Amino acid sequence: MIEHPPVSESAPLTSRQRLRRKQRWMAVGMFLIDQALIFTGFGIAYLLRYQVSWPAPLDRIVAEVATENLVPFSAFLPIVLILQVLLSIRFIGSGFYRPSRRMTLLDETTAIAGNVITMIALLMVVVFLYRPFFYSRLIFAFAAITIIGLLLSWRLLLIGIRHWFWSRGLGRERVLVVGGTGLGQLVMQSLTASPGIGYTLVGYLSDQPIIASNRARVFQYLGDLDDFETVVLQQDIQHVIIALPFWEYERLPELAARCQHLNVEYQIAPDIYQLSFDRVDIMHLSGIPLLQPKAVQLQGLNLALKRIFDLLAVLISLPITIPLAIIIAFLIWFDSGHPIIFRQQRVGKHGKLFTCYKFRTMVPDAEQRRKELIRHNEADGPLFKMRADPRVTRIGRWLRRTSLDELPQLYNVLRGDMSLIGPRPALPEEVARYEPWHHRRLAVLPGLACLPQALGRSEISFDEQVRLDIYYAENWSLSLDFRILMMVIPAILSGRGAW
């Protein structure tokens, strides 16, 4: 049995009370507006069927109603009332008016369209069994279109208004993250990077605070897990996200019970990325959720399509890349002599080693001097990077900023060692320091350009880069490759994130 410390009757719960009161009034307001829009939509449908003169060729579809068959709108009022009641029951049952961020616009579109069409179809059956020749069938088709259009337009406007307020720091919920490991940090980074979702990160609880470094972003540390109740009350927390590592999962029931005791909404972020996959398919077995890792998409026909795309793109670009490579080779020779090409062992698909070719951007003895500079490393994880690396030559700095030093890797693409798009090839000593789940990025060929490069290159933490690489492997498509190419080009031209 889980015991909770007593909570004072005078605990400062005013913010949560205000939030729930606001949510209740918003639900009532949305319900009333929906009812008004359903009525208005049917009224517009009546005008379209009985009052509007349709031009050719639409007049053949919407035949003019004879005068003796005109029905006043008042005759449809009982039908509209029944439709409002039926849709109200369906919408309330579907959770339309509950405060939730889980329902996306696509979810709402599907639910609204499905419920409206179902209820109108049911009404048509009942009406034409009762009065088969009194009402126009076409008015119900018009009503379905206009009601769906009005409800979706209202939802879209509401989403826009919410995001406008949230992006300006208004009306956000105060959030506490429980957990400061990799998963907790990813949750906090996502919260701070997405102001439009309506959350304000207050801070986090963890048995050990995040250690500050040159790369790690430091969030507000509020105490350890034993301080949970005190922090929730003192900081006026409205929402809790539990992001504990898998080895602390025995504390989940206690934390969930404390959230319920304090009447605070909470969510649990599962630490599934430690299990070596980034995306899952969710199945249900008699109500029990089962998580199944997504398969890598780059196999079979997809792999053949990607290979054809790589070869065609490289061959088509040769008239541009060959003259450019000759000019770069001359500049390197003029700046720092030989060698022009730098050869290095890299880890490819499934851990297979291959020789990777690049234009030399550092002094010839750069590898020998690396040990002297390890203490100046500015990258996290197993990577080694320095913003002002003294080994980089003058031409090399420009080549790195523009990524032109990787031009010889087109030869690796022709050989089949690499692809145009894919995770960046890692050094063997980096792979030796991988955590088990990091190896998932080695399931596909490495590439010249990648999703992390398109989104910020060195500005993204190593764990985030790996997650993006895994996402790419599990969600590959030719259109995704094209999108990454279109994103990489401006990133390269701006030099954003390049070291």
N, C-alpha and C positions, 0 to 999 in steps of 0.2 A: 504493500500500500504506500502511495506517495503522499507525504505530508507537505503542507505548504505553510510558510510563516503567515501569521495573521496580517490582514490588510486593514489599515485604518479606515474608518467610515468617512473621514474627512480627506481621503487621498485625492490628489488633484486629477480627477478624471474629466474635467470640464471639456478638454479638447476632444476627447473621444466621444463624449456625449454630444458636443456640437456637431462632430462629423456624422454621427449616426442620425441626428435630427435632420441635418442637411440632406443626407442620403434618402431618408424617408420622404421629405418634401420633394426632392428631385424625382423620386419614383412616382409620387402622386401627380406631379406636373407632367412627366412623360406619359403617364397613363391618360390623362385628360387630353393632352395634345394629340396622342394617337387616336383617341375617339373622335376628336374634331376632324382629323385628317381622313379617317375612314368615311365619315359623313360627307366631307367635302369631295372626296374621291368619287363617291357614288353620285353626288350632285353633278360633277363634271361629266361622268359617264352618261347621265341622263341628258345633259345638253348635247353631248356628242351624238347621241342616238336620235334624239327627237327634235333638236333645234338647229343643228348645224347643217348647212347645205354643202355636201362634199363635191369637190371638183372631179372631173374625169381623170384617170380611170377608176378612182376610188368610189365613185357613185355606183358602180356596178356591184361592188362588195357591200357597201352600206346603202341599201335601197331606201328611197324616201318613204317615210311612213304615211300611209293614207290618213286623211283627216278623221275618218270614222274610227281609226285604230289608235289615235293619240291617247295616251294615258297620262293623267296629271302626276306630278312628282309626289303628291300626297299619297297616291296609291302605293308607292314604293316604301313609304315610311316604316310600315311593319317589317318589311324585308331588311331595311337598313338597320333597324333596331336589333333584329335577330342576329344579323351579321356582326354587329358591334359586340353583342353578348358572347357569341361563339369565339370571335377573335380575342376578346378579353380573356376568356378562359384559357385559350391556347397560349397566348403570350405570357400570362402569369404562370401557367404550368411550365413553360419553357425557360423561366427565369429571366425574362426580358427586363424586369424592373429591379433585379437585384444588383447591388453595387459590385461589379466584377470587371476585371480587365482581361479575363480569359476569353471573352467572346469578341472576336475580331469582326471587322466590317463584312468580310466574306461569310463568316458564320451567321451574322445577322441577316445578310442578303438571302442566304439559303433558307434560313428559318422563316423570314417574313414571306418570301415568295411561296414557299411550300405551304405555310399555314393559310395564306390568303387564297391561293388556288384551291386548296382542299375544301375550305369552308364555302367558297363560292360554288364549287362543283356540287357540294352537298345541298346547298340552297336551291340550285337549279333543278336537281332531281326532285326535291320536295315540292317546289313551286309548280313545276310542269306536270306533276302528278295530280296536283290540286286544281290548278287553272291552266290547262295546256295551251290555250289560244289567247290568253289575256295579256301576257307580258312578252316583250321582245327578248329573244335569247341573246342578241348581240349586246344588249346593255350590260349583261353580266361579264362578257369578255372585256368590254370597255372598263367596267368597274375593277376587274382584276388588275388591268394595266395601270389605271390611274391611282388606285390605292397603293399598289406596290411602289409606284414611282414617287408618290408623296411621302410614304413612310421612309423609304430609303434616302430621299433628299433631306428629310428632317434628321435622320440618323447621321448622315454625312456632315450636315451643318453642325450638329451637336458635337461630333468628334473633332471637327475643326476648331470650334470654340474652346473645348476642353484643352486641346493641345496648345492653343494660343495662350491660354492662362497658365498652363503647366510650364511651358517653355520660358515664361517670364517669372517663374517662382511663385505663382499664385495658386492657392487651393491644393497644394501638394500634401500628401500624407508623410508624416515623420516616420522614418524606417530605421530599425535597428537590425544589424546583421550579427548573428551568433556564429562565430567561427572566423579564424584569421589565417587559415592555411591557404593552399592554392585555390581551392574552390571558393572560400570566403572572399579572397582577394578578387577573383574573377567576377563574383556577384557584385562587389562594391565598385569595381571598375565599370561594369555594365550599367549600374545605377547612375553613377556620375556622368557617364558618357551619353545617357539617354534622358535628358531633362523632360522630354515630351511624354514620358509614360506616367508622370504624376507622382513621383516619389522624391523625397528629400532624404539623403543619407545623413543620419545624425552621428553614427559611429558604429563601433563593433565591440563585441565581447569575445575574449579568447583567454585561455590560460597563459598564453605567451604573446606579448605584443609583436607586431610586425617589425622586423629589424630594418631601419632606414638604410638605403644604399643610393648609389648614383642613379639607378634606374627605377627602383621600386617606389611607387607612390605611397605616401604615408597617409593613412586615414585616422580619424579621431578614435583613439583607444579609450574605452570607457570603463574597463575593468575586466575581471574574470567571470566565469559562468556563475559563480556563487553570488555575484552582484546583480543578477538578472532582475529581480523584483524591484530593487532600489533604483536601478537605472531606468526601467520602464516608467516608474512613477515620477521620478525626478525630471527626466528628460521629456515627459509627456509623449511617450512613444505610441503611435497609432497602428503600426504594422511591424511584424517581426518576420525576418527571413532566416531560417535555421539552415546554415551551410557548414555543418560539421564534417570533418573527414570520416571515412568509413570506420576507422578504428575507435571512434567515439560514439558510434551509433547507439550504444546502450543508454546514452543520456537523452535520446530523442523522446521517449515516453514522458519522462520527467519534465522536459522543457515544454512539450505540447500541453501537458496538464497545467503547468504554470500559466501559459498563455490563456487557456480557457478560464482559469481561476481569476486572472486579472481582466478578463473580457477584452483581450487584444487579438485581433486577427493575425494569423500566422501562415506562412508557407514553408515547405521543406524543399531544399535544393538537393537532389540525390547526387552523391559523389560517384556517378557512374563513369566519369572519364578516367578514374583510376583503374577501371577494368579494361583499358586499352581500346575503348571505342568512344566516339564522340556523339553519334546520333543513333537513336534506337527507334525501332518500330514497336508500338505497344499493342499487344493482343490481350484478350480477356478470356479467362477460363473460369466459368461460373462466377463471374464478378471479381476474380482475382487478377490483377494486372500482371502481365508477363512482359518483360523487356527483352527484346531480341536485337542484337547489334545489326546494323545495316551492312549489307555486303558491299565490297568495293565495286564500283560501277565499271572500272576500267579493266574489262576482261571480255574475251570472245569478240563479238562483232564490234562493240564499242572500242576495244583496243585496236582493231584493224582500221576503223574509221579515223581514230586519232593518229595512227601511224601514217596513213595516206595524207591527212591534213598537214602533218609535220613535213613530210617530204615535198609536197607541192609548195608549201610556204617557203621553205628553204631554197628550192630550185628557182622559184619566181623572183626571190629577192637577190639572187646572185649578181645580176648586173649592177646593183647598188652596193651590196656588201663587199664585193671583191675590191673595187677601186677605193672604198672607204678603208678597208683593212690595209691596203698598200700605203695609204697616207698615214694611218696611225702607226704602222711599223716604222716608217721613216722618222716620224716625230719621236718615237721611243729611242731609236738608234741615235738620233741627233741629240737627245736630252741626256741619256745615260748609257748609251752603248748597248752591248749585247749582255745576256740573251734577250730576244724580243718576245718570245713565247715562254710562258711559265707553265710547267707541267707539274701536276700534283695528283696524288692518289685520293680519290673520293669514294664514298659509299653510295652505291646505286640501288636499284630495285632488289628487294629481298636481301639486302646486305652485301651484294656482289660488288667487289672493288673494280674500279676502272680509272683510266688516266684522263683527267680533266684538263682542258687546254684553255688558257686565258692570256691576254696581253699582259706583260709584266708591268705592274704599277708600283713595285717597291724596289729597293736597292737589292743587288744580287745576293747579299748575305742576310736577307730578311728573316729567314727561318731560324738561323743561328741566333739572331738577336731577340727572338720572340721571348725566350725565357727571362731576359732582363726586364721585359715590359709587362709580365703577367700581373704584377701588383697594380698596374694602371688600368686594368681591364674595366670597361664601362658597360659591358653587356652582362645580362643575367643568364642563368642556366649554364650549359657547357660551352657557350660561344665565347670567342675572344674578339673584342672590337674596341678601338680607340678613336675618338673624334679627331684628335691631332696626333695621329701615328707618325713618329719621326722617320719611319722607314719608307714612307710613301714619297715618290718622286713628284716633281712639278707636273709633268704630263700625267702621271698616275693619278693625281688628285682629281684632275679634270675627267679622266677616263672613268674613274669610280663614280663621280657625281652623275655622269651621263649613262653609266652602265655599259659603255662601249668596250670596256676591258673584257666583256664576256662574249664578244663577237666570234672568237675562234671556237666557241662551244657549238656553233652551227655544225662544225665537223663532228662533234660528239652526237649531235642529233642525226646526221646522215648515217653514222655508224650504228645507231640504235642504243647508245649508252644513255642518251637523254632525250627529252621531249622539249618542244617549245614552251609549253606550260606545265608546271609541276612543282613540287617542293624543291627548294634549293638543295643541291648536293652537299652532304655533310662530310666533315673530316672523320677519319677512323677514330681519332682520340675523342672527338665530340660524341660519336655514337657510343663509345665505351662508357660515357658518363650519363647516357640516357636513363630515364626512369622507364619501367616496363611499358607504360602506355604510350611513350614517345615513339616506340618502334613501329606503331601503326602507320606513321608517315612514310615508312620505307616500303609500303605495299604497292607503290606505283613508281614509274620512272621519274627521276628528278628532272627539273626543267630550268630553262633560262629565266623565265618569268613566273611569278607565283602570286597567289592571292594576298599574302602578307605584304609583298612588295607593292602591290597596287594600293593597299590601304595605309601604308606608312613606313614600310621597310623597317629600318633599325629602331623606329620609335615604338614598335610593338614588342611587348615582352616575349620571351622565348616560348613560354607555355601557350600564349595566345597565338603565336605563329604556328605551333604544332596543331592546335585545335583547328585553325583555318586550313592547314594542310590536310588534316583528316576529313574535314568537311568537304574539301575539294575531291578527295579520293572517293568518298561515299556518295557524292551528288554530282559526279561529272556529267557533262553534256557538251556538245560542240558549241552550243550557244553560250555556255559558261566560259569556255575558252575564249570566245570572241569578246565577251564582256570584260574578262580579265585583261586581254590585250588592249582594249579601249581605255581601261583604267590605268594600266601601267604606263602608257605613253605620256599622259600629263604628269604622272608622278615622277617620271624620269626627267622630263623637260624642266620641271620645277625644282628638281634635286631634293624633294621632300623626303626626309628620313635617310638620305644617303650619307654614309660615313667614308 
